[in-house]
Amino acid sequence: MSEKNFYITTPIYYPSGKLHIGSAYTTIACDVLARYKRLMGYDVFYLTGLDEHGQKIQQKAEEAGITPQAYVDGMAVGVKELWQLLDISYDKFIRTTDDYHEKVVAQVFERLLAQDDIYLGEYSGWYSVSDEEFFTESQLAEVFRDEAGNVTGGIAPSGHEVEWVSEESYFLRLSKYQDRLVEFFKAHPEFITPDGRLNEMLRNFIEPGLEDLAVSRTTFTWGVPVPSNPKHVVYVWIDALLNYATALGYDQDEHGNFDKFWNGTVFHMVGKDILRFHSIYWPILLMMLDIKLPDRLIAHGWFVMKDGKMSKSKGNVVYPEMLVERYGLDPLRYYLMRSLPVGSDGTFTPEDYVGRINYELANDLGNLLNRTVSMINKYFDGQVPAYVEGVTEFDNALAQVAAESIADYHTHMEAVDYPRALEAVWTLISRTNKYIDETAPWVLAKDEALRNQLASVMSHLAASLRVVAHLVEPFMMETSRAVLTQLGLEEVSSLENLSLADFPADVTVVAKGTPIFPRLDMEEEIAYIKEQMEGNKPAVEKEWNPDEVELKLNKEEIKFEDFDKVEIRVAEVKEVSKVEGSDKLLQFRLDAGDGEDRQILSGIAKYYPNEQELVGKKVQIVANLKPRKMMKKYVSQGMILSAEHDGKLTLLTVDSAVPNGSVIG
């Protein structure tokens, strides 16, 4: 393996609609990593692109009265324009309709068929066109039944409606490779980032037993035909996933990039909603083809709104174009990378967006640059004094913070923990602002005997800003260039061996600095963003007035003081089993942060016939409910919260990153 060849990929996006900041997040996050690795001396290949086949695309094209190819051609133009707007430094943009990709997909399918890793069978199940995925009845978020109780349809976890589909299909033998995949996971616990997601895959999908996967369809034609049986088209699990290899030249005459970069370090970044496909289907497909597995699979959370996931009907969708046009590119890149914690979801609010621009970019960084350039011009005619260590009593402390911030930054960048990497940079910015207050250069300037100290302060300020400009370069390229330009320095060419003391000699700052982040009117800009978000909402006939709403309650109202007595906590399901002698009860062993596990019995057995799927989930419990005896010999120490609608019950869960014992409310 070459340690200096680095391959980073986004998922390939499905071009069925306009991309919002969720897709922008993934693409910018990969771009930051690609730029960082290049500055660390790596030869980088950054791939993004579009998944252009499938039934949904075919239907969208039919609705528009054009061919599927014409439809995806138009969508590809829009996506490329968006990536250009966001200054995405990708090396290749793959489309699954590219001839070379389709050819390799067909070749691989026939190869797997010949080696009996694919076989012909029949599949029946509840299918979502929007998700292009089959679901069992137990996986549906909502089930529709007729008067006789027969299932007539339902809603997928994504919120899209499903329909019953029966068709002949080719299957991928996932079950054959289950043990090998588990062994790989055990040998490479770092394979999935963040921690905890690998165990989710094991408990929820692998340990219950992998079922073979349908990998062809006959109910639509927009896809790669199976050469030996053309009425079938190759399904997304092979077609789309193979893009990561075909884009580099796998199974093609020109395969130099595949040999080079696949044998280097390979990182995939995806949203947590498609982790299963990339952590199970993709590794097994690579095993079948005898290809080395990737080094890291990064599954990030979502940006959500205060009222839940982004939805046009809620009027809370945020598109990146609007934010870039109004505030510039760098604030968007900074906000997205600073605001999404590793392993968790992040909440977008207009208040937070404008606040970060004003307080962190304009105040912390912008003011530091303005003050530094102004003072160097005022006290030294624009000439940055030579850097000398330890002249004032505060110099060494600033140098130490700079060294620690640089080290922390690299640690977090290697872990793809962008919020903490930027936090390390802002630690240095904050300490440098404090350094101005400590040294009081306006006082030093009044005493000629303190001229050397004043010179040291100016050189340390300029040196600190140079370090900051280098560290933010992968995130905010325009800002980095602006800071360095005002300091009279060249653009960043490397992040290796960065040091405060490496400030070049004979540097002249600009005669008059300009604010790189003008302060915003908070109230005005928050209102503007909200107005733009509302503009994406479909028209409604009547304006909502909460005073006129008649609440429909199932039980009598209670006072806040009564509810305040209830303690709701996060608990992790450690074990679950059916209770002997009862067809309703499940016995749970939970870690609710008590120091010892607690037991709760819950009458939900009929809703979870495969109760083991609940192991590892983080549920919500009433923790201070008085324990009660059940079935004469069991004590139940609380209540697990659930939601029920139209005969379908679902446990209320939280993100896996939330610590056990966390109090809700």
Secondary structure by P-SEA (a helix, b strand, c coil): ccccbbbbbcccccccccccaaaaaaaaaaaaaaaaaaaaccbbbbbbbcccccaaaaaaaaaacccaaaaaaaaaaaaaaaaaaacccccbbbbcccaaaaaaaaaaaaaaaaaccccccccccccccccccccccccccbbbbccccccccccccccbbbbbbbbbbbbcccccaaaaaaaaaaaccccccccaaaaaaaaccccccccbbbccccccccccccccccccccccccccccccccccccccccccccccccccbbbbbbccccccccccaaaaaaaaaccccccbbbbbbbbccccccccccccccccaaaaaaccccaaaaaaaaacccccbbbbbbaaaaaaaaccccccccaaaaaaaaaaaaacccccccccccccccaaaaaaaaaaaaaaaaaaaaaacaaaaaaaaaaaaaaaaaaaaaaaaaaaaaacccaaaaaaaaaaaaaaaaaaaaaaaccccaaaaaaaaaaacccccccccccccccccccccccccccccccccaaaaaaaaaaaaaaaacccccccccccccccccccccccaaaaaabbbbbbbbcbbbbccccccbbbbbbbccccbbbbbbbccccccccccccccbbbbcccccccccccccccccbbbbbccccccccccccccccccccccc
